[in-house]
Amino acid sequence: MAFSPRVIALLGFGEAGSAIARGLAAEGGWRGPSKPGDNAPRRLIAIDTALDKDARGTALGKVARGLDIAIADGYTEALSEADLVICAVQGEHALSAAQSAAPLLKKGAHYLDLCTVTGKMSDEDRAEIGKGAGLYVDVAVMGGFFKQGIKAPMLVAGEDAAEAVAWMNDNGFVATLLGPKPGSASSVKMLRSTLVKGIEALGVEALVAAQRQGILDEVLGCLGDADSMGLSGFITMLVQTHVVHAHRRWEEMGLVAQTLRETGVDPLMTEAIERSHRRTVDAHIAPADGQVPSLEDALRILSEKVIRGG
């Protein structure tokens, strides 16, 4: 029989939890307590330990009640009614949420872990849910709830993920099945963040300096090569050619750092890049023939001779 939950519990009712609640209410008529005459009602309940404890807690309580959703400040027996639990607390609280929820889950309840955690942390959450009767599903949110709401793209992984993904896509979510390995979705998000947040930090250094020098439009306009390849293609090209050109690029980053200092910008990220490139230079991996390796070969060389410890 296809997975068809009738009661959903939302753990955490901040931006993510409330956005999901709004989406479910709009897409499928999910709401709070049953009304007289309901025929197989689809109910939402919420738990948030900050409820009414401060200004934020008061605000989220108003949102829940405005959506006619029953909300509590603790993990009560009501959680045992849920067929589907969606955990959207802050990553630092993910494990305690799993520990609190696990003993209350009914047999076969799906536990969707949307928390921003590492692969190892996801494994720890899964172990707690596994102690009870729940089925753990690793979910990585790849977009933003503020603008996209329930349509924020999600990657989903785990042994019991397939039926959850099918249900999610039928109920307003945008979910992609990554595979059966739990923790892999969270790891994808973490490594994506390495790239995206790294670019963000570099953008702060470069664009502040560009604005101070009066060349902001020119700097932004010189990125056509990256635009033409797409971001993934551009990054792939950089990694492949890094094996060949690390020495030249290391020397250039020293001058870049000097340029930023002359503009009054602390080259925090730039100096880290300079050190990273120097590590490659010191590994003496540049091919004698100057040929750029394939991505697979480049990553093997970098893993074995530059970035060790794996």
N, C-alpha and C positions, 0 to 999 in steps of 0.2 A: 504494500500500500504506500502511495506517495506521501512524503512528509507534508503534513498539513496542520501546523500548530493552531491552537485556539486561544491560548493565553501566552502572551509575551511579557517577559520581565526585562526592564531596562535598568541596568546597574550604572548609576551615574546619570544625572539629568542636566548636565551642562550643555555646551554648544552642540556636541555630538548627539547626546541622548535626546535632547529636545527636538533637534532637527529630524532625527529618525522618527520620533513620535509624530511630528507634524506630517512627515511624508507618509507614514502608515495610515494616519487618519484620512489624509487626502486621497491616497491611492486605493485604499481598501476598506475604509469605514471603521478602522480599528479605533476603539475608545476605551473608556474606563468601566465603571461598574455596570453590571447587567441591568437592563430595564425590564419592567413587566411586559411580557409578550415577546421577548427576544427569542428568536429561533437560532440555536447554535451561535451565540454571540462571539465576536472576536474581541478579546479584552487585552488591554495594556495595563501593566502595573509598573511602578517605578520605585527605585530605592536610591537615595542619595544621603550620605551621612552628614552632609552640610545643611540639610533642610532646616530652615528657620533659625540657624545658629549665628548667622551674620547677614549682612546686606545681600550678598550673593545668594545665600540659602533662602532668604525670604523671596527674592526675585524668582528663583527656579521653582519654588513652591507655587507662586502665582501662575507661572506658565503651565505647570502640570494641572492645576485645578481649572485653568482656563480651557484646557483641552479635555477636561472631564476625566483625568487620569488619576487613579488612586496612587498616592506617593507616601512613602514612609522613610524614616531616618535610620532604619536598621534592618538587618536581615531577619525577617520574620517567617513564620510557617507559610505565609502567603506565597512565598517563593516556590514552595513545593507544588503549586498549581501550574507553574509555567511549563509549557512544552518547549519553549525557546527562550534562552536567556542571552541578552546582548550586553556585554560588559564594555562600557566606554568610559572608564575612570582614567585618571592620569596614570601613566606608566609606572610611577613609583608606588602606586597603590594597587597595581594589578594582582600581585601575589596575595595580598591580604584579602582582596575581593574574592579571589578564587577559593581561598581557605575558608572564608565565611559562607560562601554560597554552596560549596561542594556537599556538605552534610545534608542540605535541605533539598537538593535536586531530586526529582523523581526519575525513575529508571527510564533511560532513553532520551532524556531532555538534552537538546543541543545547546552547547555553551559557546557562543561566538565571542572570541576575545579580540576586540577592536583596539585594545590598548597599544600605545606605542612602546614596544619592548624589543629587546634583542632576541635572536633565535634561542639563546640559552635561557633567557627569562621566560620565553614562550614555553619551553620544555618544562620549566618549573611550574608554571601555571597549569599545564596539561597534567602533570603528575598529581597535583592537588585535585583537579576535577576527576581524574581517574580513580582516586581513592573512594569517590562516591559513585553515583549511578549515572553521571552525566557523560555526554559525548563531546569532547573538546574539538573546536574548529578554530584554526589560526586565521585571522583576518587582518590584512594590512590596508589601511585607508590611504589611497594614493592621491586624493584631492583634498578639497577644503569644504567642510560643512557650512561655513559662513555663506559662501556664494552658491554652492551646488546642492546643499541640503542632502536628502536621501540619495541623490544622483551622484554623489561623490564616488569616483571609481574605487573599487576594492579588489584586492587579490585575496583568494581564499585557498587554504591548504589544509590537508588532514585526511585521515582515513575515512571520516564520515562527512567530508566536505561536499561531495558531489550533489547529494540531495538537498543540502542547505543552499548551495548555489542556485539550483533549479528553482527552489522556492523563492529565494531572494529576487531573482530576475523576474519572477511572475508577480512580485509584490512591490515593484517600484525601485528596487536597488539596481545598481549597475555592477555586477560581480563577475569576476573571471576566475575559473578554476585553474589553480596553478599546479596542483598535483597532490599526491597522498602524503607527502612528507610534512608533518607539522613543524612549524618554526620557519619553514622556507619563505613564507609570505612576509613574515616579520623581518627576516634577513634581507629580502629584496628591498624593503622600505628603508632599512638602515643604510644599505649601501647606496641607494638612490640619494639619500640625504647627504652622504659623503660628497657626492657630485654637486647636488643642487645647493646645499648650504655653503659648500666651498666656493662655488661660483658667486653666491650672494656676498660672501665676505670679500672676495677679490673685487667684486663690483663696487663695494663701498670704498676700497682703497683707490681703485682706478678712476671711478667717476667723480669722487670728491677732488682728486688731483686734476682731472680734466676740467672740471668746472672752474677751479681756481686759476687754471691757465687759460681759460676762455676757449677751450677746444673740445667741449663736450660733444657737440654734434659731429665733429670730425672723427672723434674716437668711436662713437657709436656707428658711424657710417663706414668704418673700415673693417667691419666684421662680415663682409659679404662672403668670404670663403667658408666661414662657419655656417652662414645661412644656407648656402648652396648645398652643403653636405647633410644638413640636419644635425641635431645635437649629438645623437648616438654615433653617427658616422664621423663627425669631427673628433669626438673623444677617442674613438677607435684609431683614427689616423695619428693622433698625437701620441698614443701609447706605442704604436708600432714604430714610429719614427724616433721616439725617445731613445730607443736602443742605439740608434745611429748618431743622433744629434745632441745627446745630453751635454757633452762638453761645451759646445757652442752656446747652447741655451743657458747653461750654468753661468758662463761668463756674462751673457746678456742680462741675467737677473741681477747680477751685482750692479750693473748700470741702472737697471730699473729701480732698485732700492735707493740708489743715489738720487735719481730723479724725484722719487717721492719725498725723500728727506728735504730736497731743495724746495719742494712745494709745501713743506710743513706737514706732511702726512707720514705718520709712523708706519713703516713698511712691515707690519706684523706678518701678514700672509706672504708677502714677497720674500722676506728673509727665510721663511719656512720652505718656500719653493727652492730658493737658492741652496739650502742645506740638502734638500731632497735630491736635487740634481747632482750635487757634489757626491752624494752617496753612490749614485750610478757611475759617475766618472771614476771614483776610486775602485769600483768593481771591475774596471777594464773589460767591459763587455762589447764595446763597439766592434762590429765585424770588420775584418781586414779589407773585404771587398766593397764595403760601403753599401751593401744591398739591404733594403728594408725587409725585415722578416714578416711572416704572416702574423696575425694577431695571436694565434695559438702558440707559435714559436716565441714571440715576444714575451708573452705572459709566462711561459715556461722559463725563459732565461732570467726574467726579472724575479720570479719566485725563487729560483734555485741559487742565483748569484748576487741578488741585490736585497730583496726583502725576504730574509730568512726567518725561520722559526715556525713554519707551517707544518 
